[in-house]
Amino acid sequence: MKKRIPALLLTLTLTLSGCSAMLERGHETITTHVDYAVTEDESILRAETYQGLVNAMLYFVSGHRTAGTIRLYNYTGDVEADLANARDEVMYEDPLGAFSVRFLNYDTTRILTYYEVELHVTYSRTLPEVNGLREVTGLAGVRQELSRLIEEQRESALFLASYFSGDQALVEGLVRLAGYSSPALYRHHDIRQVSVSLYPETGTRRVIEVKLGWNQSAEAVAEEEKGYAQLLETAASALLEANPPAGEGYTVDELAAIVRSASGPRSRDGTDLALDVLSGEPASDLGLTMAMEYLCRQCGVEAEPVQGQSGLWLIVSTPEGYRHLLPQGLWPLEESEDDPPEPEQLLYTDQELSELGYSWPETLHPACEDYAAQEDQADESPAP
């Protein structure tokens, strides 16, 4: 069985006493680790410190062992109190323990120069589940795993995240953002239930489990979305072919114009589906946003959804940098007898959008700065 020893926790050096070795029961060959040791029998560990005790427990849990023995030599602490604290630390603070251990019991016996602790572990997870944990780093790694969950149309995701301190609400919000990041997977825009579990609930290194709830089987949802995606691709291709770009590639303004001209009238009760929007149906703001995001992705223009207090919109890439694109800029133009219709302002910087009273989780998205204006101001600044 493969052994995994949490190296970051091993901080002290174990010194073995020759006199103590003479009093041990039976012959032992010792392999020394940093603050505990494995004997010739891998089911028996030696430790002298509280941290060594914790790490010895983690050694057994990491190997998914159901039983093991820890011998405490030269131990100066309160054995019973330290055992209780170590058990809690393993079960409630360590990611692997919090995720996989259901019960961790022990019996203690005093034997001449050491205490012998017999561990008995019951697991709530199987060994394949534990070994199958993918490890990711930081917010970016978590978002990547959640994007895979949506794109691969799976029912659940399970992974180990380091350097991530977000709570359940943040993970749930990231799941829904990942759903909006796949315009063709329209059922994932309104997932009936998102269940998020963190093991442990706090900390910067945790196992994250996400489950998606559907009114029907995930296979049926995937098949339905597959047919929809094919129809959406056909409709978008026809529109792009009928409206070629002025240059080598489409600009954001050109794609927005296609959405405005293809959509039916804007309506709060309009469709949320990009396919219906591009087919001339009355459109909601969500439908317009999803249609625009889909066209951007089809044409190689970066686009990602933003969920703010005022609803959902996009951040898109332009030659001037990233910009916010609100659904108002996609509203179909109303004909007027007196004046030609003019679209709403399409693109905004962070500052411009903030001045309009919008707020959003800025740390989750790229900055939308007017770098040209900043350079002009720098050039106009008087020299010191």
C-alpha distance (Angstrom), angle and dihedral (degrees) to the residues before:
residue distance angle dihedral
M1 . . .
K2 3.75 . .
K3 3.81 114.3 .
R4 3.79 121.9 -144.7
I5 3.81 117.0 -168.9
P6 3.84 117.3 -170.1
A7 3.78 97.9 -122.2
L8 3.82 96.7 -171.3
L9 3.79 90.7 63.6
L10 3.80 96.3 53.5
T11 3.78 106.5 95.2
L12 3.82 111.1 139.9
T13 3.83 131.7 64.6
L14 3.79 120.1 -122.7
T15 3.79 115.3 -134.5
L16 3.78 114.2 -159.7
S17 3.79 118.2 -147.0
G18 3.79 117.9 -139.5
C19 3.83 92.0 -146.3
S20 3.79 91.5 52.0
A21 3.78 90.9 50.2
M22 3.83 90.0 56.9
L23 3.80 90.9 56.9
E24 3.82 96.2 50.3
R25 3.78 119.6 110.2
G26 3.80 110.7 -106.1
H27 3.76 131.6 -14.2
E28 3.83 116.3 -51.5
T29 3.78 133.2 -173.8
I30 3.82 108.9 -153.3
T31 3.80 126.9 -145.9
T32 3.80 107.0 -166.8
H33 3.81 121.6 -138.9
V34 3.77 124.9 179.6
D35 3.80 101.0 -83.7
Y36 3.78 103.3 -3.3
A37 3.80 135.4 31.0
V38 3.78 136.3 -137.1
T39 3.78 115.1 -136.7
E40 3.78 126.3 -147.0
D41 3.81 85.0 -84.8
E42 3.82 105.2 63.6
S43 3.79 89.9 -151.5
I44 3.84 90.1 68.0
L45 3.80 123.3 69.7
R46 3.81 131.8 -179.5
A47 3.80 124.9 -144.6
E48 3.81 138.0 167.4
T49 3.81 104.5 -174.4
Y50 3.79 137.7 52.3
Q51 3.81 90.7 -110.9
G52 3.78 89.0 50.6
L53 3.80 88.7 52.6
V54 3.81 91.6 51.8
N55 3.78 92.2 47.1
A56 3.77 92.0 48.1
M57 3.80 89.7 55.0
L58 3.79 89.4 47.9
Y59 3.80 89.5 50.8
F60 3.79 90.9 60.7
V61 3.81 93.2 42.1
S62 3.80 91.7 48.9
G63 3.78 88.8 54.6
H64 3.81 90.9 46.8
R65 3.80 89.0 -123.7
T66 3.79 117.9 167.3
A67 3.81 95.2 -152.9
G68 3.77 140.1 19.5
T69 3.79 145.1 153.5
I70 3.80 128.6 -120.8
R71 3.81 120.0 -168.0
L72 3.78 114.4 -157.9
Y73 3.80 112.6 -153.2
N74 3.81 125.7 -172.7
Y75 3.79 87.7 -1.0
T76 3.80 112.0 173.3
G77 3.80 99.6 177.7
D78 3.81 131.5 86.7
V79 3.81 99.1 -80.5
E80 3.81 98.0 -160.0
A81 3.81 94.6 44.8
D82 3.80 92.2 44.6
L83 3.80 91.8 49.1
A84 3.80 91.0 53.7
N85 3.80 91.6 47.5
A86 3.80 92.8 45.8
R87 3.80 91.0 50.4
D88 3.81 90.8 51.7
E89 3.79 91.2 47.2
V90 3.80 91.5 52.6
M91 3.81 95.3 43.3
Y92 3.80 100.4 40.3
E93 3.81 108.7 22.3
D94 3.80 105.9 34.4
P95 3.85 112.5 77.9
L96 3.80 95.8 -138.1
G97 3.79 93.3 45.1
A98 3.80 94.3 45.6
F99 3.79 89.8 48.6
S100 3.79 101.9 43.8
V101 3.83 112.1 20.2
R102 3.79 119.2 89.5
F103 3.82 99.3 170.3
L104 3.79 132.1 8.2
N105 3.81 113.3 -174.4
Y106 3.79 130.7 171.6
D107 3.81 143.2 -172.4
T108 3.80 122.7 -152.8
T109 3.80 128.8 -150.4
R110 3.81 128.0 -179.5
I111 3.85 110.3 -135.4
L112 3.81 116.0 179.7
T113 3.82 104.4 -79.2
Y114 3.79 100.5 7.7
Y115 3.78 146.5 35.0
E116 3.78 117.5 -115.3
V117 3.82 114.7 -148.1
E118 3.80 118.4 -166.4
L119 3.81 112.2 -157.8
H120 3.80 125.9 -156.8
V121 3.81 116.7 -171.1
T122 3.80 128.9 -169.9
Y123 3.79 117.0 -168.5
S124 3.79 131.1 -148.4
R125 3.81 92.2 -162.4
T126 3.77 132.3 54.5
L127 3.79 124.2 -115.6
P128 3.86 92.1 -111.9
E129 3.81 89.1 54.8
V130 3.80 91.3 52.1
N131 3.80 95.1 43.8
G132 3.79 90.6 46.2
L133 3.80 94.6 61.4
R134 3.80 111.0 123.6
E135 3.81 114.5 -146.4
V136 3.79 120.0 -138.1
T137 3.79 132.8 176.7
G138 3.78 129.5 -129.1
L139 3.78 132.3 -30.8
A140 3.80 92.0 -48.2
G141 3.80 91.8 56.3
V142 3.81 92.3 48.9
R143 3.80 91.6 50.1
Q144 3.80 90.6 48.9
E145 3.81 91.4 54.3
L146 3.79 92.0 48.1
S147 3.80 90.6 49.2
R148 3.82 88.6 53.6
L149 3.79 89.1 50.8
I150 3.82 90.7 56.6
E151 3.79 99.4 36.8
E152 3.81 92.9 49.1
Q153 3.83 89.5 45.6
R154 3.79 93.0 -130.4
E155 3.81 126.1 161.6
S156 3.80 96.5 -132.3
A157 3.79 146.1 13.9
L158 3.80 128.6 -152.8
F159 3.81 124.2 -176.4
L160 3.81 144.9 139.3
A161 3.81 115.4 -111.0
S162 3.80 124.4 -161.9
Y163 3.82 125.1 -165.6
F164 3.80 91.5 17.3
S165 3.81 120.1 121.5
G166 3.82 100.6 169.4
D167 3.79 120.7 131.4
Q168 3.80 132.3 -128.6
A169 3.81 92.8 -87.2
L170 3.81 91.5 55.5
V171 3.81 92.7 49.1
E172 3.80 91.3 48.5
G173 3.82 89.9 50.0
L174 3.81 90.3 50.1
V175 3.81 90.0 51.6
R176 3.79 91.2 54.1
L177 3.81 91.5 46.2
A178 3.79 88.5 52.1
G179 3.80 88.1 53.3
Y180 3.80 92.1 53.6
S181 3.81 88.3 47.7
S182 3.82 89.2 68.6
P183 3.84 103.7 60.1
A184 3.81 93.3 179.4
L185 3.82 92.6 56.3
Y186 3.77 92.0 71.7
R187 3.81 96.0 167.4
H188 3.81 88.2 61.5
H189 3.81 89.9 61.8
D190 3.80 89.7 74.7
I191 3.80 108.3 28.0
R192 3.80 109.1 -174.9
Q193 3.78 94.3 -138.3
V194 3.79 136.1 5.4
S195 3.80 114.5 -167.1
V196 3.82 117.2 -167.1
S197 3.82 125.3 -173.3
L198 3.81 124.8 -177.8
Y199 3.82 123.3 -161.4
P200 2.99 103.6 -132.0
E201 3.80 103.5 11.2
T202 3.80 93.9 -135.3
G203 3.77 135.2 34.0
T204 3.79 137.5 67.4
R205 3.81 98.3 -87.1
R206 3.80 116.4 53.4
V207 3.76 145.2 143.3
I208 3.81 110.4 -112.2
E209 3.79 121.7 -155.7
V210 3.81 121.3 -172.6
K211 3.80 125.4 -176.0
L212 3.81 126.1 -174.9
G213 3.80 120.4 -148.1
W214 3.80 122.3 -146.1
N215 3.79 134.9 -178.8
Q216 3.80 87.4 -131.4
S217 3.79 136.9 23.1
A218 3.80 119.1 -59.7
E219 3.81 88.5 -124.3
A220 3.81 91.0 58.5
V221 3.80 90.9 48.1
A222 3.81 91.5 50.3
E223 3.82 92.2 49.5
E224 3.79 91.5 48.7
E225 3.79 92.2 49.8
K226 3.80 91.6 47.5
G227 3.80 91.5 59.7
Y228 3.80 91.4 44.8
A229 3.82 92.0 50.7
Q230 3.79 91.2 54.6
L231 3.81 92.3 51.6
L232 3.81 91.3 46.2
E233 3.81 92.2 51.5
T234 3.81 90.7 50.7
A235 3.81 93.2 49.5
A236 3.82 93.4 46.5
S237 3.80 92.7 47.5
A238 3.80 91.2 52.8
L239 3.81 92.0 51.2
L240 3.79 93.6 46.9
E241 3.77 91.4 48.3
A242 3.81 90.5 51.2
N243 3.83 91.8 47.6
P244 3.82 108.5 42.3
P245 3.82 118.9 -172.9
A246 3.78 121.4 -99.8
G247 3.82 91.0 -129.4
E248 3.77 135.8 25.3
G249 3.79 93.3 -64.8
Y250 3.78 139.3 16.1
T251 3.76 120.3 -87.4
V252 3.80 122.7 -143.5
D253 3.81 89.3 -110.1
E254 3.81 91.6 54.2
L255 3.79 92.8 50.1
A256 3.80 91.5 47.4
A257 3.82 89.1 52.1
I258 3.82 89.9 53.9
V259 3.81 91.0 52.3
R260 3.81 92.0 48.1
S261 3.79 93.5 49.4
A262 3.81 95.7 43.3
S263 3.79 97.7 46.8
G264 3.76 126.1 85.8
P265 3.83 120.7 -129.3
R266 3.79 117.7 -46.3
S267 3.79 112.5 -104.2
R268 3.79 134.6 170.5
D269 3.79 86.0 -136.2
G270 3.79 92.0 45.0
T271 3.78 125.9 119.9
D272 3.80 122.6 -69.3
L273 3.81 91.7 -157.9
A274 3.80 121.3 102.8
L275 3.80 90.9 -147.9
D276 3.81 92.9 56.8
V277 3.81 91.5 45.7
L278 3.80 91.9 53.3
S279 3.80 88.6 46.3
G280 3.81 94.3 58.4
E281 3.81 102.0 -98.0
P282 3.83 121.3 144.5
A283 3.79 105.3 -86.7
S284 3.79 138.4 -142.3
D285 3.79 121.1 -147.8
L286 3.81 89.3 -103.0
G287 3.80 91.4 52.0
L288 3.81 91.6 50.4
T289 3.81 91.1 47.9
M290 3.80 93.3 49.7
A291 3.83 91.6 47.4
M292 3.81 91.1 51.0
E293 3.80 92.9 46.6
Y294 3.80 90.9 50.3
L295 3.81 93.3 51.1
C296 3.80 90.6 47.4
R297 3.79 92.1 52.9
Q298 3.80 91.6 45.9
C299 3.79 89.8 54.1
G300 3.79 98.5 44.0
V301 3.81 96.5 -104.9
E302 3.81 114.3 139.2
A303 3.79 111.8 -118.5
E304 3.78 132.1 165.0
P305 3.81 131.8 175.2
V306 3.79 122.7 -113.1
Q307 3.80 122.4 -156.7
G308 3.79 109.7 -155.3
Q309 3.78 134.8 161.4
S310 3.79 89.3 -90.8
G311 3.80 95.1 53.2
L312 3.77 136.1 -95.6
W313 3.80 127.9 -28.9
L314 3.80 139.6 148.3
I315 3.77 138.9 -101.6
V316 3.81 109.8 -149.4
S317 3.78 134.7 -174.8
T318 3.81 118.3 -114.8
P319 3.82 133.2 170.9
E320 3.81 87.3 -99.2
G321 3.80 93.1 52.3
Y322 3.79 135.3 -92.0
R323 3.79 117.6 -23.7
H324 3.80 137.8 -175.9
L325 3.80 115.1 -114.2
L326 3.81 114.7 -162.1
P327 3.82 122.7 -158.3
Q328 3.82 89.1 -118.6
G329 3.79 88.0 72.9
L330 3.80 88.6 59.1
W331 3.78 97.7 51.3
P332 3.82 111.6 123.7
L333 3.79 110.8 -102.4
E334 3.80 117.0 -106.4
E335 3.78 114.4 -131.1
S336 3.82 116.5 -120.5
E337 3.79 129.0 -168.1
D338 3.79 93.4 -147.5
D339 3.79 106.7 38.2
P340 3.80 133.1 23.2
P341 3.81 112.2 -107.1
E342 3.78 117.2 -96.4
P343 3.79 123.7 -158.5
E344 3.77 123.9 -126.3
Q345 3.80 115.5 -99.1
L346 3.78 103.7 -74.1
L347 3.80 107.2 -161.3
Y348 3.82 132.3 40.6
T349 3.78 137.4 -177.3
D350 3.80 120.9 -133.5
Q351 3.80 90.4 -100.0
E352 3.80 94.1 49.4
L353 3.79 92.7 49.0
S354 3.81 92.7 46.3
E355 3.78 90.0 52.4
L356 3.81 88.1 56.4
G357 3.81 89.3 57.6
Y358 3.81 98.5 -102.5
S359 3.79 122.1 142.5
W360 3.80 131.3 -174.8
P361 3.82 139.3 162.3
E362 3.80 96.0 -80.9
T363 3.81 95.0 -174.0
L364 3.81 90.0 65.0
H365 3.80 95.7 55.5
P366 3.82 140.7 50.4
A367 3.80 117.7 -93.5
C368 3.80 117.0 -101.2
E369 3.79 102.6 -148.1
D370 3.79 132.1 165.0
Y371 3.79 95.6 -128.8
A372 3.80 93.8 171.2
A373 3.81 91.3 57.9
Q374 3.79 90.6 46.8
E375 3.81 90.6 52.9
D376 3.81 91.1 48.6
Q377 3.79 90.4 51.6
A378 3.78 90.6 48.7
D379 3.82 90.7 50.8
E380 3.81 91.4 49.9
S381 3.80 94.3 49.0
P382 3.82 111.7 108.8
A383 3.75 115.7 -109.5
P384 3.81 114.6 -107.4
